[in-house]
Structures are given as structure tokens and as C-alpha cells.
Amino acid sequence: MKIRARYLHALESMTNVVVGYAINLVLVYSILHFLGFNIALKDNATMGVIIAIFAFMRGYTIRRMFNRIVNRVYK
């Protein structure tokens, strides 16, 4: 059974959003707790960099996983 590419892309996007939300929720809570909830501009920037790094790794990993699925289905 072949799955249309657009449905796989939609599923990839939804997976990316759900996984990203869960990771960011845990990271933000952990970082804010670690920092004592007193956040300065520098702390906000640092937290943003940390979240951006994890978001990049998440996006890259999910994209590679879905590329493998698409390659298996359509080749």
C-alpha cells in the first residue's frame, strides 16, 4: 500500500510540532526551575539558544526518519 507523499509530509509536520512542544515544555520548565524563575535578558537568550539547538536536532532527526520512510515506500 503506497501512501501519498503529501500525507507523509503532513504527518511529518504534525509529528514535528508535537515532539517540539513536548521537548520545549520540559526544557523550559527545567531551565526556569534551574534558574530560580528570575530571568534576565542574558538568561532568556541562553535559554533560546539551548531550545534552538534541540529544535534543530529534532527537526533534522525527524526529517531523516521520514526521508527513509518515503524512500522505502516509493522505491
TIPAPA-831362 format. One record per residue (C-alpha): z, x, y; residue in three letters. Coordinates in steps of 0.001 Angstrom, whole numbers, plus 524288, in hexadecimal, padded with zeros to 5 digits. Layout:
N
ZXYALA ...
end
This chain:
75
800008000080000MET 7FBBF805E780CE4LYS 803A78037F8190EILE 7FC99802B78260CARG 7FEF980E7182EC4ALA 8033D8060183A34ARG 80E3D800398320DTYR 812A580DCB82E20LEU 812698120183C63HIS 81A718060F84026ALA 82410808E483540LEU 824CC8170C839B3GLU 827B2812E2847A2SER 8322C809528435FMET 838518137C83A6ETHR 8384481D3984591ASN 83F2F8139984E9CVAL 8497880FA68448BVAL 84C6F81D828401CVAL 84C988224784E33GLY 855F9817A48524ATYR 85F5D81AD58472AALA 85EFD82978849C1ILE 860BA827C78586CASN 86BD181E2585693LEU 8735C827D084E2AVAL 86FF58337E856C1LEU 8739C82CF18638CVAL 880838280885E2ATYR 883C48355C8583BSER 87FF683CFC8645EILE 886FD833D286DB7LEU 89322834218653CHIS 89270842F58645APHE 890F0843F487314LEU 89C4483AAB8759EGLY 893A18304A87C2EPHE 8940B837DC888FBASN 885A783B0A88AAEILE 88077843D68957EALA 8720E8458B898DDLEU 8718D8523789126LYS 8778B84B6D88566ASP 86DB88405488669ASN 8629084A2C886BEALA 868148516087B09THR 8699B844BE87388MET 85BA7840F58770AGLY 8567984DE1871CCVAL 85DEC84C3B86519ILE 858D583E6686358ILE 84AF8842CD866C4ALA 84B7984D6F85C66ILE 84FFA843E5851FEPHE 845CD839EF8567AALA 83B11844158554BPHE 83F6C84804847A1MET 84072839BC843A2ARG 833058366084903GLY 82C9D84218842B0TYR 832E583F858357BTHR 82F5D831128355FILE 82165833F3839B8ARG 81FBA83DE182EB5ARG 8254F83457824BCMET 81C0382996828E5PHE 81069832E482949ASN 813208361D81B03ARG 813D98279D817A1ILE 8070C824C081EA9VAL 80065830508180EASN 804CF82BAD80AA2ARG 8009981DA580D11VAL 7F33E82075812F3TYR 7EED982C8480B72LYS 
end
